Amino acid sequence: MRARWLPLVLLAGAALALACRTLEGPKGSAGKPLRVAFVPKGTTHEFWRTMHAGAVKAQRDLLGKGVHVDLTWKGPLREDDREQQVQVVESFASQGVDGIVLAPLDEKALVRPVEEARRLGVPTVVVDSALASDQIVSFVATDNVEGGAMGADALGQLMGGKGRV
């Protein structure tokens, strides 16, 4: 896996670990496995495949700590299919999974299904892009402004302080 994708792997792992820490209790340790659904914006782009790899790594790491997570990865094929993503979240909520990790395609379109999931007792951790709701457990994302500044600094160093960035 390329080093540039490492932050994504860590992001996915952090989201899954946070979701599981929120859910830990009778399930996941001595009891039944925690059923966590990860709903990306899409499933075909390398970005989301890398996020999936991070979630799977976190699942293995948690198992090593005695927490069994049954991870389901499902989302729309395309990153513009809001209706499909809404249906996936609604389906997981109605199945009664223990938690959802969601990268919402739209900050408003996913509010109703996430809030309905909360009413059904299914907490949601939002990753990558914000959701206009206070009914989520947590929000995990990169700081794009800070990332851009770090990239510019690294480029400046590679250029030996000469030229324009």
C-alpha positions as CSV (number, residue, x, y, z in Angstrom):
1,M,0.0,0.0,0.0
2,R,1.4,3.4,-0.9
3,A,2.5,5.7,1.9
4,R,0.2,8.5,0.6
5,W,-2.8,6.3,1.5
6,L,-1.7,5.7,5.1
7,P,-3.7,8.5,6.6
8,L,-6.8,7.0,5.0
9,V,-6.1,3.6,6.5
10,L,-5.6,5.3,9.9
11,L,-8.8,7.3,9.4
12,A,-10.8,4.2,8.7
13,G,-9.2,2.3,11.5
14,A,-9.9,5.2,13.9
15,A,-13.5,5.4,12.9
16,L,-14.1,1.6,13.3
17,A,-12.2,1.6,16.7
18,L,-14.2,4.6,17.9
19,A,-17.5,3.0,16.8
20,C,-16.5,-0.2,18.6
21,R,-15.3,1.5,21.8
22,T,-18.7,3.3,21.9
23,L,-20.5,0.0,21.5
24,E,-18.3,-2.3,23.7
25,G,-20.2,-4.1,26.4
26,P,-21.8,-7.5,26.6
27,K,-21.3,-7.9,22.8
28,G,-17.9,-7.9,21.2
29,S,-16.0,-9.3,24.1
30,A,-17.3,-12.4,25.8
31,G,-20.7,-12.3,24.1
32,K,-21.9,-12.0,20.5
33,P,-19.7,-10.1,18.0
34,L,-20.4,-6.4,17.4
35,R,-22.1,-5.9,14.1
36,V,-20.7,-2.8,12.5
37,A,-21.7,-1.6,9.1
38,F,-19.3,0.7,7.2
39,V,-21.1,2.7,4.4
40,P,-18.6,4.5,2.1
41,K,-19.5,7.1,-0.5
42,G,-18.7,4.6,-3.2
43,T,-17.1,1.2,-3.5
44,T,-15.0,1.3,-6.7
45,H,-12.6,4.2,-6.2
46,E,-9.1,3.4,-4.8
47,F,-9.8,5.9,-1.9
48,W,-12.7,3.8,-0.7
49,R,-10.9,0.5,-1.2
50,T,-8.1,1.9,1.0
51,M,-10.6,2.9,3.6
52,H,-11.9,-0.6,3.5
53,A,-8.4,-2.0,4.0
54,G,-8.1,0.3,7.1
55,A,-11.4,-0.9,8.5
56,V,-10.3,-4.6,8.0
57,K,-7.0,-3.9,9.7
58,A,-8.8,-2.3,12.7
59,Q,-11.1,-5.3,12.8
60,R,-8.1,-7.6,13.1
61,D,-6.4,-5.3,15.6
62,L,-9.5,-5.3,17.8
63,L,-9.8,-9.1,17.6
64,G,-6.3,-9.2,18.9
65,K,-7.5,-7.2,21.9
66,G,-10.4,-9.6,22.5
67,V,-13.1,-7.5,20.7
68,H,-14.9,-9.5,17.9
69,V,-16.3,-7.2,15.2
70,D,-18.5,-8.5,12.4
71,L,-17.7,-5.8,9.8
72,T,-20.0,-5.4,6.8
73,W,-18.8,-3.1,4.0
74,K,-21.6,-1.9,1.7
75,G,-22.2,1.3,-0.3
76,P,-23.2,2.6,-3.7
77,L,-21.0,1.8,-6.7
78,R,-20.9,5.4,-7.7
79,E,-20.1,8.4,-5.5
80,D,-23.2,10.3,-6.8
81,D,-25.9,7.8,-5.9
82,R,-27.4,9.4,-2.8
83,E,-30.6,7.3,-3.0
84,Q,-28.7,4.1,-3.0
85,Q,-26.6,5.2,0.0
86,V,-29.8,6.3,1.9
87,Q,-31.3,2.8,1.2
88,V,-28.1,1.1,2.5
89,V,-28.2,3.1,5.7
90,E,-32.0,2.4,6.2
91,S,-31.4,-1.3,5.6
92,F,-28.6,-1.5,8.2
93,A,-30.7,0.4,10.7
94,S,-33.7,-1.9,10.2
95,Q,-31.5,-4.9,10.5
96,G,-30.5,-3.7,14.0
97,V,-26.7,-3.6,13.5
98,D,-24.8,-2.4,16.6
99,G,-23.4,0.7,14.8
100,I,-22.8,2.4,11.5
101,V,-19.7,4.1,10.2
102,L,-20.9,6.4,7.4
103,A,-19.1,8.6,4.8
104,P,-22.2,10.7,3.7
105,L,-22.5,11.7,0.1
106,D,-24.5,14.7,1.1
107,E,-24.6,16.5,4.4
108,K,-28.5,16.8,4.3
109,A,-29.7,13.7,2.3
110,L,-28.5,11.3,5.0
111,V,-29.8,13.2,8.0
112,R,-33.2,11.5,8.1
113,P,-31.8,7.9,7.8
114,V,-29.1,8.6,10.4
115,E,-31.6,10.1,12.9
116,E,-34.0,7.2,12.3
117,A,-31.2,4.8,13.0
118,R,-30.5,6.6,16.3
119,R,-34.2,6.3,17.2
120,L,-33.8,2.6,16.6
121,G,-30.8,2.5,18.9
122,V,-28.2,2.3,16.1
123,P,-25.4,4.9,16.7
124,T,-23.5,6.4,13.7
125,V,-19.9,7.6,13.4
126,V,-19.5,9.9,10.5
127,V,-16.3,9.9,8.5
128,D,-14.7,12.0,5.7
129,S,-17.5,14.5,5.2
130,A,-19.8,16.2,7.7
131,L,-23.5,15.5,8.3
132,A,-25.9,18.3,9.3
133,S,-27.1,16.4,12.4
134,D,-26.3,16.4,16.1
135,Q,-27.5,12.7,16.3
136,I,-24.2,11.2,15.5
137,V,-21.7,9.7,18.0
138,S,-18.6,11.3,16.5
139,F,-17.1,12.8,13.4
140,V,-13.7,11.7,12.1
141,A,-12.0,13.4,9.2
142,T,-8.7,14.8,7.9
143,D,-8.1,18.5,8.2
144,N,-7.7,19.4,4.6
145,V,-6.4,22.9,5.2
146,E,-3.7,21.6,7.5
147,G,-2.9,18.8,5.0
148,G,-2.5,21.3,2.2
149,A,-0.1,23.4,4.4
150,M,1.9,20.3,5.2
151,G,2.1,19.4,1.6
152,A,3.2,22.9,0.6
153,D,5.9,22.8,3.3
154,A,7.2,19.4,2.1
155,L,7.2,20.6,-1.5
156,G,9.1,23.7,-0.4
157,Q,11.7,21.6,1.4
158,L,12.1,19.3,-1.7
159,M,12.7,22.3,-3.8
160,G,15.4,23.5,-1.4
161,G,13.5,26.7,-0.7
162,K,13.9,27.9,-4.3
163,G,11.1,28.6,-6.7
164,R,7.4,29.3,-6.1
165,V,4.9,27.0,-4.5
